[in-house]
Amino acid sequence: MKKILFAFSLLFFSNFVAADSNYYFTSGSAKLNYTIPSGYVTDDDLHYRFSNFIEHRSPPANLLALFTTREDLNLYIETGEFPFFSKALITMGQLKVNMSINRSMFTSLKHSLLRSGYNIAQLSVFKKAFNEEQNWFNREFGTRHRARLESIKDLGMNIQSLNSVGVMGMVTYVNNNKTVKYVEAGGFYYYRNNVVVIGMNRRYSNDSDIKILEKEFKQIMHSFD
């Protein structure tokens, strides 16, 4: 569920509009285009439910877009329960912060992320956020997950351009006494004194899952440029 935490865009209020696999955010007269890989869909009900959580967590945020796989969406429609470990989920949003991010601040963020990789945050911080989301998830969807976050490992992959930076890592969880691994990716895109934050993940079965997520993540990140 940490996939939700990664995808917040800072500072600007936007509208979300969809057309096939091409999307854009608007803020006043500004428009930012991006592309979502094939196989991802969005759902108004899920968007609303996750928005309520994100708006009231700390720090609060406005969710702009949430995407998941068709497989997971169908399961939710059939059972009323959304998978706790989704195969892939993308969110984008905006933190309610009364300040702007300038180019110098973004450059410092980019350099810090490239130096630290996917371990930029302490494991204890990830665990606290993960537990907070899990408790909400169980209440919202009537589930009884008791997962714990075990470890985070940087995969040594990074994306960078003048306006963007992204990293990938392997995250290990234990859920119902079973160990599961996820390939996860997080990225930032600098846009008009704002930062768009993108997060994705995919359950790990073999190294092909790393390559698939890397390809999809790069497609999204490069589509902003």
N, C-alpha and C positions, 0 to 999 in steps of 0.2 A: 504494500500500500504506500510505500514511500514514493512511488511514482507520482502520487498526487502532490507531494510536498515540493518536488523539483520545479513544477511547471507553474510558476507565478511570474507575471510580468510586472515590473515595478512602475508605480507612479502615474500611469495614464489611464483615463477612462475611455473604453472602446466599445464598439458594437461588433458582434460576430455574425458573419454572413457566409453561407456555404453555396458552392456550385460545383458539382462533381467532386474532384479531388483537389480543386484549387480554392483557397480561402483567403480572406483578408480581414484585418482589423482596421477600423476607421477611428480617428480621433480628430474631431474638427474637420479640416479640409485634408488632413494627412491620411494616407492609406498604405498599409504594409501588407504585401502579398506573401503567401507561403504555400507550400504544397504538402499534402499528407499522402504517404504511400498507399497503394491499393490494399484493400483488405481491412481498412479501418472505417468505422462508422461512428455516428454520434446519436444520442437519444435524449429527448427533452426531459423525460422523467429522471434519468440518471443525472443529467446535468443539474437539474433543480436540487436533487438530494445532496449531491456533493457540494454544490454552491452554498447550501445552508451551513454545512460543516466548515468550509473554508472561510466563510465570512465571520464565523464566531470563534475560530481558533486563534492562537497567538503565535505570530502576529496575524491580524485579520487580513483577508484578501478578497478580491472580487474575481470569481472564476469566469474566464472568457470562453474557453473551449475545452471540451473533454471528449476524447476519442477512445474507442476500444475495438476489439476484434468482433467480427460478425458472430463468431462462435460463442463468445462470452455474452454478447447481447442476446442471442437466441436463448441461451441458458437462463438468463435473467427473466426474459419474457415468459418462459415456460414454468419456472419455479418460483419467481419472485425474489430469488436470492442472487446477488451479484457475487461472482467468485472473488474470494479474498486475495488470492494470488492470480491476478489476471494475466493472461498470456502477453498482452501488450496494452498499455494505457498511456494516453498522452493528455496533458492538461496545460492550459495557459491561463494566466490570470494577472491580477494587478494588486500589489500591496498598497494599502491606504497609508501612504507616507507623505508628509507635507515637505518634500524637498525634491531636488532634481539631481540626476547623476550626470556629471560632466565627463568629457573625454578622458581627462587625467584619472578620474576615479575608476572609470571602466578599464583603462589600461593597467592600473594597479591590480584590479580584480582579475584580469586576464593573466597577468604574470604570476600571481599567487596561485591561481588554479593550475596553470601549466607546471609550476614547480611541485605542487603537492599532489596533483592527479586526483583520483577519486577519493583520496583520503584527506581532502581539504578540511572536512569537519571531523571532530573527534567522534569515536564510536559511541561514546556515552550520549552525545547530542542526537545522533541518529536513533539510538535506542529509545530515548525519551519521546521523540517525535513519533516513532513507530508505535510505541505503546499507546500514545494519545489517540492515534488514528484507529488502532485496533479496537479500543474501547468504544469509540464512536461507531465504528463499522458494525460491531456486534449488536449495539442498541438499534441502529438504523435498519439492519437487515435481519435481525432476529437470529443471528448465528452465534456459535460458541467457540470461536477460534481462540486458542491460547498459544499463539506463535511467539517466538522470541528471535531477535536478531543476534546472530552469532559472530559474524565477521564480515569485513569489507576488504577487498583486494583490488588495487588499481591494475588495469589491463594494459597500461602503457600506450593507449591509443588517444590521440588528441586531434582536434580540429581547430584551426585558427585562421582568421583573416583580420583585416583592419577592424571590422565591426563584430566579430564573433569569436567564441571560444567554446570548446566542448570536450568532455572526457568520458571514459567508460570504466566500469568496474564490475567485479563479481561479488555479489552479496549472498551470504549463506544464512538461511533461516532454519529453525526447527519448528514444525507445525504438527501437532498431534503425534509427537514422538517420531516424526519423519523429517529427515534433513532434506531441504530443497534449496537449490541454487538458482539465482536469477542474474542474468546479464542486465546491467542498468546503465543508462546514459543520462548525463545532464549537461545542458548548454546554456549560454547566455548570448543574446544578440543586442548590440547597442543601437538605439533608434531614437534620435531627436531628444537627447537628454533623458532617455528612459532605458530600461533594460528588460527585454523579453526573456523569460526563462522557460526552457523546454526540457521535459523529462520523459523518458521512455524506459520500459523494461520488457524482458522476455524470459520465460522459464528456460533454464539451461539443461539440455540433455547431452549435447556434445558440442564440439567447437564450431559446427556449422551454425549454431544459434548465435554465436558471437559475430560471425560474418554477416548473418542476416540482419541483426539489429544494427550493426555498424553501417551497413548499406542504407537502411531505412533512416537512421539518425542523421547520416550525412546528407541524405536527400532533403530532409526537412531543413537542416541548418544552412545548406547551400542555397535553398530556395529563397531565403530571406535576402541574400546578397543581390 
